[in-house]
Amino acid sequence: ERRAETQTERKRETEIEKRQRQRKREKERQRERGKKRDGQRQREKETVRERNRERETERERERETGRDTDREKKRDRDREKTETEKERERETERERQKERWTETER
């Protein structure tokens, strides 16, 4: 009887130790994954910074050569186009509204 109790105790203890080792291994894996993810994030951040630096140097070059004014002029033209298009849409909407009002009055 005692032998059976000690055997079951040993089994229980070995199971507990086994679970503890598994938990430890899993924690270590998680830590490694986290390190990899952090490294990936760092690389992504660095590439974004690098791209921004390149854009900024390109803009500086454009300012020096005077091409930036061309870009700004184009942007202004585009903005004016969209504003005039919006104004046309508003005008047509007003006309439609007037037509609706006249139809409802009849």
C-alpha positions as CSV (number, residue, x, y, z in Angstrom):
1,E,0.0,0.0,0.0
2,R,2.8,2.4,0.9
3,R,4.7,1.5,-2.2
4,A,1.6,2.4,-4.3
5,E,1.2,5.7,-2.5
6,T,4.9,6.6,-3.1
7,Q,4.6,5.6,-6.7
8,T,1.5,7.8,-7.3
9,E,3.2,10.6,-5.5
10,R,6.3,10.2,-7.7
11,K,4.1,10.1,-10.8
12,R,2.3,13.3,-9.6
13,E,5.6,15.0,-9.0
14,T,7.1,14.0,-12.3
15,E,3.9,15.3,-14.0
16,I,4.1,18.6,-12.2
17,E,7.8,18.9,-13.1
18,K,7.0,18.0,-16.7
19,R,4.4,20.8,-16.9
20,Q,6.8,23.3,-15.3
21,R,9.4,22.5,-17.9
22,Q,6.8,22.9,-20.7
23,R,5.7,26.3,-19.3
24,K,9.3,27.4,-19.1
25,R,10.0,26.3,-22.7
26,E,6.8,28.1,-23.9
27,K,7.8,31.3,-22.1
28,E,11.2,31.2,-23.7
29,R,9.6,30.7,-27.2
30,Q,7.3,33.6,-26.5
31,R,10.2,35.8,-25.5
32,E,12.1,34.8,-28.7
33,R,9.0,35.6,-30.8
34,G,8.7,39.0,-29.1
35,K,12.4,39.8,-29.9
36,K,11.8,38.9,-33.5
37,R,8.7,41.1,-33.7
38,D,10.5,43.9,-32.0
39,G,13.4,43.6,-34.5
40,Q,10.9,43.6,-37.4
41,R,9.2,46.7,-36.0
42,Q,12.6,48.4,-35.6
43,R,13.5,47.6,-39.2
44,E,10.2,48.9,-40.5
45,K,10.5,52.1,-38.5
46,E,14.0,52.6,-39.8
47,T,12.9,52.1,-43.5
48,V,10.2,54.7,-42.9
49,R,12.7,57.1,-41.5
50,E,15.0,56.5,-44.4
51,R,12.2,57.1,-46.9
52,N,11.3,60.4,-45.1
53,R,14.9,61.5,-45.2
54,E,15.1,60.7,-48.9
55,R,11.9,62.7,-49.6
56,E,13.2,65.6,-47.6
57,T,16.5,65.7,-49.5
58,E,14.6,65.5,-52.7
59,R,12.5,68.5,-51.7
60,E,15.6,70.4,-50.7
61,R,17.1,69.7,-54.2
62,E,13.9,70.8,-55.8
63,R,13.9,74.0,-53.8
64,E,17.5,74.7,-54.9
65,T,16.7,74.1,-58.5
66,G,13.3,75.9,-58.4
67,R,11.2,72.8,-59.4
68,D,9.3,73.0,-56.1
69,T,7.5,76.1,-57.4
70,D,6.3,74.1,-60.4
71,R,5.0,71.4,-58.1
72,E,3.2,74.1,-56.0
73,K,1.7,75.7,-59.1
74,K,0.4,72.3,-60.2
75,R,-1.1,71.7,-56.8
76,D,-2.8,75.1,-56.8
77,R,-4.2,74.4,-60.3
78,D,-5.5,71.1,-59.2
79,R,-7.0,72.7,-56.1
80,E,-8.7,75.4,-58.2
81,K,-10.0,72.7,-60.6
82,T,-11.6,70.8,-57.8
83,E,-13.1,74.0,-56.3
84,T,-14.6,75.0,-59.6
85,E,-16.0,71.5,-60.1
86,K,-17.5,71.6,-56.7
87,E,-19.0,75.0,-57.4
88,R,-20.6,73.6,-60.7
89,E,-22.0,70.7,-58.7
90,R,-23.5,73.1,-56.2
91,E,-25.0,75.2,-59.0
92,T,-26.6,72.2,-60.7
93,E,-27.9,71.0,-57.3
94,R,-29.5,74.5,-56.7
95,E,-31.1,74.3,-60.2
96,R,-32.5,70.9,-59.4
97,Q,-33.9,72.1,-56.1
98,K,-35.6,75.1,-57.9
99,E,-37.2,72.7,-60.3
100,R,-38.4,70.5,-57.5
101,W,-40.0,73.5,-55.8
102,T,-41.7,74.7,-58.9
103,E,-43.1,71.1,-59.5
104,T,-44.4,70.9,-56.0
105,E,-46.1,74.3,-56.2
106,R,-48.0,73.2,-59.4
